Each structure stands twice: as C-alpha cells, then as structure tokens.
Amino acid sequence: MTQNHSYPVPLQPSHRRRHAIRGARSIIFLLLTRALYSLYWRRKSSAIPRAITCEHKPFLAFSGSGLLLAYFHGIVTYIRDHFYVDNIQLSGISGGCSTMLALAMGIDLYQILLLGLHQKKKFLANGVYLNDFESILEDTLQQFEAIGISEEDVARLSARRQCFIGVTRCFPPKHCSVATPASRRDLAALWLSSMSVVPFFRTPGVFQGKYYVDGGFSAMYSVPDGQPWDEVIKVTCFPWWATVFPP
C-alpha cells in the first residue's frame, strides 16, 4: 500500500517579505499603543496628586529607626517627588521624628543628616552613657536654629495639628501620641523625650513637667486617639512581623 505524504509548500521570497512587513507593522502598532497609554496615565497621575484625591487625609506613621535612619530618607525623597505633603498627617517615634519633621516643615534632608552627625559627635566626645538631658536639649535648640527652624515655623506646624510624636509616659506608664507643641523649646524637648533611653541619659526626658522615655518602649507606631488603625500607612525599617500588630 502506498502512503500519500503532504509536505508544506515553501513560500516564495515575495510572500515571505509580505509576511515580515505585516508582522513588523503589528509590532510597531502595539508598541505605539502601549507608549500612548503609558503617557496618558502618567500625565493623569501627575496632574492630580494622590493626597488631593483622597477622601480622608493620608496618615503616615514612622516607627523608630535606630541606626537605619537613611532608609527613611529614601522614603521621604520618594514622597516629596511624587505627592503633595500639605494634606498628609504624620507621626514618628524616636529616630522617625526627624524624618517626620523634615517632611512636614520642608527641611533639607542633608540638614537632618548633619544634625544627627553633630549629635553623634557630641555623644562620642562626652561619653555615650549618663548624658545630661538639659545639656543635650540646649545643644539641640542651637542646632534647630542653625538649620533654620524658627519659632514661627514651629507655631505654624502646631496650628495645623499635622504631626504627632510618640513617647512613653513614666507615671503612670502609657503610650502618648502628642501633637507638636507651639514653641521650639517644647518641640526639642518632646523630640528628645521620644528617644530618651536610660542609661544613655541620666534621667528620663522632661516635657512640660512630666517624665517620658522612648516611645518605642510602648508602641511600634504612634497613632493618636480617633485615628482609624486601618487607614494608617506604616513605615518601618524593621522586619515584616513588626507591622502585624497595632500599637
């Protein structure tokens, strides 16, 4: 028995050229369509920043940072490049407070870095342990003035009730999310209290006559009363499991 085999007929050179031209046109058309689509959405998203389109004010909570402060600087740089920050509410604990203040007050992150390096130099010169809180407070006030934080700037920030600093109250023990105060001295005292740890300081931090220590002892994030937890955007440089539980 004879089997019939059918073999494909090779295309002529002219047919191959036509198929190649059609394929190239299809690819070019798809690439142009994709490019126009991308440009459309980029223009649309840049014209209406997210902070304006949100029905509620976004709430960003920065945890403490330890020696990983540079991670927060990268986050703040991205936020500044892509969003309006006038409508953002912020909170911070310990090292996260400097990042929060830079974002809210428009301070150059390089100045914040210099502030941190200055404090490190002072601690190394005076000794790491048993530092006097009032002495560090006076030095911080000088640094605030040097980087351009005026009394008027602090008063305006306080009036907006945009920023909150997390501290741990000593008596009775409780986490407190405190709105930024209206004076530069009180702001520096609250900020230092949020990172106050004995024995690095001789005593707990003192803010408006009460004793406080590092806010990280009582909460991972500082969220004020009345702020829904499910609307909080949490920013941390610590492992993922640290973001699972509420403060």
N, C-alpha and C positions, 0 to 999 in steps of 0.2 A: 504494500500500500504506500502510496506517495503522499507525504505531508506537505501542505502548502504553507510556506512561511512568508509573512509580510514584513518587509523592512521599511523603516522610515525613509522617506524621500528627502535627501539633503536640500536645504534651502539654497536658492540662488543667492549670489552676493548682493544683488539689489534688494532681495527680500530681507536679508539679514540687516542691511543698513536701515531699512524702514522700521523693523522691529526695535533696533537700537535707538533710533531717533524718538520713537513713541515712548520707550522706557525712560529715556533721558528727560523728555518733556514732562512725564508724570512725576518723576522725582523732583524736578525743578518746581513744578506747581505745588507739590506737597510742602517743600521747603519754604517757599514764599508764603503759603497759607499759614504755616507754623510761625514764621517770623512776624507776620502781621498780627496774629493772635497774641503772641508774647508782648509785642509793643503796645497793643490795646490794653491788656491787663496791667502792664507796668505803668502806663500813663494813668489808668483809672485808680490804681492803688496809691500812686504818688500824689494825685490831686486831692484825695480825701484821706488824710492820715487816720489811722485806726482809733486814736484817742478821741477824735471828734465824732466818729461814727458809733462809738459805744454808747449804749443807753445809760449805763452806770459808769462812774469813774473807775478806771482800772486801778487795782491796788497791788503794788509790788512790795513784797516783804523780803528783805535781805537778812540772811542769817549771819552769825559771826563768821569770821574768815580765818582767824589765826594768822599764819604767815602766807596765806594764799590770796592776799588782797588783790594781786594783779589779775586774777580770774574775774573779779567783779569789775575791774576797769575795762576789760574787754566787753562785758555785758553792757556797761553804761555807754561805751563808744557806739555799739550797735544800736542801742535805743535812741541815742541822740541823732544818729544818721538816718533813722527810718521813721521816727514818731515825733509828734508834738508831746512835750512833757508837762505843759501847763495844766492838763486835765488829769494827771496821774497822781494818785496818793501813794505815799511811800512810808515804809518803816524799816528800821535797822537795829541790829544788836551788835555791840562791840565793834569789831572791825568793819562791819557793814554800814555803820553810821557815817563814816567819812565818805563812802561811795554815795550814800543816800543824799547827803548834804551837797555833794558836788553836782548831782543830777538836778536837785531842786533849786539850787542857787546859781547854777551856771558856772561853777568854778572849774578852772582848767584842771584836768586830772594830773597833770605834771606837778601842779602846786600841791595837790593832795599827797602825791608821792614824796615830794620834798618835805612836807610836814611830817610824814611817817619816818623818813630817814633822819630828820632832825631829832625826833623823839627817841629813835633808836640810839643815836649818838649820845644823847643826854643820859639815857639809861646805862649805857656802857661806861660812860665817864663816872657816874655817881654810884654805880653798882646796880645790879638787876633787882635785888631784894630790898624790902623795907624802905621804899621811896616815900617821901612826904607828899600827901595828896595836894595840899595847898601850894607847895612849890611847883609841882607839875602843872597845876591849874594856872598859876601866874605865867609860866612859860608858854602854855597853850594859848592864853589870851594874846601874848605877844605875837605868836605865830599866826593867829587869826587875823590880827591887824596887818601883819606883813603880807598876807596873801589877798588882802582887800575885803575881808568880811567886816562890814561896818555895823554900827548899832541899828541904823535904818534898814539895812538888809535883813537883819535878824528879826526886827519888828514886823516887817512885811511878810516874811516867811511864817511867823507865828500867827498873824492875822488870817492867812489863808487856811490854816489848820490842814496843811497838806502833808506834814511829816510827823512821824511818831518814833520815839526812841524807847527801846525795851530795856528795862532794868529790873533787878530783883530786890524788892524791899526786904530789909533785915527784920524789922519788928512791926507787926507780925509778918512772917515770910509770905511773900506773894509776888507774882509777876505783874509788873505795871507797864502799860504802854502809854507813855507820856507824850503829849503834843509838845512840839518845840516851843520853849519859852520865848518871851519878848526881849530879853536882854542878852548881850553877848556873853557876859559872865555866867549867867544861868545856863546858857546853851553849852558852854565849855564844861561846866560842872556836871551837867546831865550826860554829856557825851563821855567824859572820863569815868563817871559812875558806871556807865554801861559796860566798861571794860576793866573795872576795878576788881582785882583778884588779890587777896591776901595769900602769900606773904610778899608779892611784888610791891604792894602798897602796905604801909604800916597799919592803916585803918581802912574800913570801907569808904567808898565815896560819899560825899556830902552834897545833897541837892536840896535847897530850900529848907535846911534844918533837919533833914531826915537822912538816915544811912541807907545806902544802896550798894549792891555789888553787881558783877557782870550779869547781864540779862540772860546769857546762855545757861546759867545755872537752873533757871526755872522754865525756859521755853526755847524751842529751836527757832521760832519766828515770833515776832511781836505784833499781835493783831488787836486793835482797840475794841472796846465793847461796842456792839451794834454792827460790826463789820461781818457780813456772812463769810464763813470759812471757805465755802465752795467757790467764792469769787476772788480768792487770793491767789495771785501768781507768785509762787515761791522760788526764790533764787538762792542757791547754796553751792558751796564748793565741797561739801561733804558727801559721803556715799548716799546712794539712792534711798536706802531704808530710812534715812533721816527725814525724808519728805512724806513718809506714810502717815504719821500721826499728827493731829492738830496740836497747837501749843497748850 
